[in-house]
């Protein structure tokens, strides 16, 4: 199927969503190869359907259906004057279709509706492709962090300022 004939639908993942098993598989699949690259391992490996259900209750979550199949998701935590963008996941077979861009646009809409000044995210220092993607989407590096127990930078804080 060509990209032009594909149908994308963004939807809100609410606590009564009946696809948390599928959502967990999507996130695990999207983050699976990272554990060979990043240290410490991603928290995605510790997620469960119960944790995702709770996150959908506490945060705003969006999913993207591609021709009826769950293709991508993002979780957005309200931090008062900004949104924290986390667990952005795009299924391997759906990469390169602009779904990360679509979800970042959705985050921007929500942040603007809430009169927030910016969106922050964390990206691992080893994930240069992800850093380039977020830079293309308008994010810039504003800080460096170290996970507990590490004596080196493990993540970059990136920010998209909203005008």
C-alpha positions in Angstrom: 0.0 0.0 0.0 1.4 3.4 -0.9 1.9 6.1 1.7 -0.7 8.3 0.0 -3.4 5.7 0.3 -2.8 5.1 4.0 -5.3 6.4 6.5 -4.0 7.9 9.8 -6.2 8.7 12.8 -5.1 10.3 16.0 -7.1 9.4 19.0 -6.9 10.0 22.8 -6.0 7.0 24.9 -8.3 7.1 27.9 -8.3 4.9 31.0 -11.2 2.9 29.5 -9.2 2.2 26.3 -9.5 -1.5 25.5 -6.1 -1.9 23.8 -3.6 -1.6 26.6 -2.2 -5.0 25.7 -1.6 -3.8 22.1 -0.2 -0.5 23.4 2.3 -2.3 25.6 3.5 -4.5 22.7 3.9 -1.4 20.5 6.1 0.4 23.1 8.1 -2.8 23.8 8.7 -3.3 20.1 9.7 0.3 19.5 12.1 0.4 22.4 13.4 -3.2 22.2 16.5 -2.5 20.1 17.5 0.4 22.3 18.7 -1.7 25.2 21.6 -2.9 23.1 22.6 0.8 22.6 21.7 2.7 25.7 22.9 2.4 29.3 21.1 2.3 31.6 18.3 0.3 29.9 15.1 2.1 29.1 12.2 2.1 31.6 10.0 0.9 28.7 11.0 -2.7 29.5 9.5 -2.3 33.0 6.1 -1.2 31.7 3.0 -3.3 32.3 -0.6 -2.8 31.1 -1.5 -1.7 34.6 1.2 1.0 34.5 0.0 2.2 31.1 -3.6 2.3 32.4 -2.4 4.5 35.3 -0.4 6.7 33.0 -3.5 7.2 30.8 -5.4 8.3 33.9 -2.7 10.7 35.1 -1.4 12.0 31.8 -2.7 12.8 28.3 -2.0 10.0 25.9 -2.5 9.8 22.1 -2.3 7.0 19.7 -2.2 6.8 16.0 -4.1 4.2 14.0 -2.8 3.5 10.5 -5.4 1.7 8.5 -7.0 0.6 11.8 -3.7 -0.8 13.3 -2.1 0.9 16.3 1.1 2.5 14.8 2.3 5.1 17.3 1.7 6.6 20.7 2.9 9.4 23.1 2.3 10.2 26.7 2.2 13.9 27.8 2.6 14.9 31.5 1.3 18.3 32.6 4.1 20.0 34.6 2.3 23.2 35.2 3.7 25.7 32.7 4.9 23.0 30.3 4.3 19.5 29.0 6.7 16.7 29.3 6.7 14.4 26.3 7.5 10.8 27.1 7.2 7.3 25.7 6.9 8.5 22.1 6.9 5.2 20.2 6.4 4.4 16.5 6.1 0.8 15.5 9.0 -0.4 13.3 6.9 -1.0 10.2 5.4 2.5 10.5 8.7 4.5 10.7 9.4 7.1 8.2 5.7 8.0 7.7 5.8 11.2 9.8 4.0 9.8 12.8 6.4 11.3 15.3 5.8 14.7 13.7 2.1 14.1 13.9 2.2 13.3 17.6 4.5 16.3 18.4 2.0 18.5 16.6 -0.8 17.0 18.7 1.3 17.8 21.8 1.8 21.4 20.6 -2.0 21.8 20.2 -2.6 20.6 23.8 0.2 22.8 25.2 -1.2 25.8 23.4 -4.7 25.0 24.6 -3.4 25.0 28.2 -1.4 28.2 27.6 1.9 26.4 28.3 5.3 27.9 27.3 7.1 24.8 26.1 7.4 21.1 25.7 10.3 19.2 27.2 11.6 15.7 26.6 14.6 13.5 27.4 16.6 11.7 24.8 19.5 9.4 25.5 22.9 10.6 24.7 23.6 7.6 22.5 20.5 8.1 20.3 21.9 10.5 17.7 19.1 9.7 15.2 16.5 10.6 17.8 18.3 13.8 18.6 18.4 14.8 15.0 14.7 13.9 14.6 13.7 16.2 17.5 15.9 19.0 16.2 14.1 18.8 12.9 10.8 19.0 14.9 11.9 22.3 16.5 13.5 21.1 19.8 16.8 22.3 21.0 19.1 20.9 23.7 18.7 22.9 27.0 20.4 20.6 29.5 22.2 17.4 30.3 21.3 14.8 33.0 22.9 11.8 34.6 20.9 8.8 35.7 21.5 7.8 39.4 24.7 5.9 39.8 26.4 7.2 36.6 29.3 9.7 36.4 28.6 10.7 32.8 25.8 12.4 30.9 23.2 9.8 30.0 20.4 12.0 28.6 19.8 15.4 27.0 16.9 17.6 27.9 15.4 19.0 24.7 12.8 21.8 24.6 10.4 23.2 22.0 9.4 26.7 22.9 5.9 27.7 21.9 5.2 31.2 20.7 
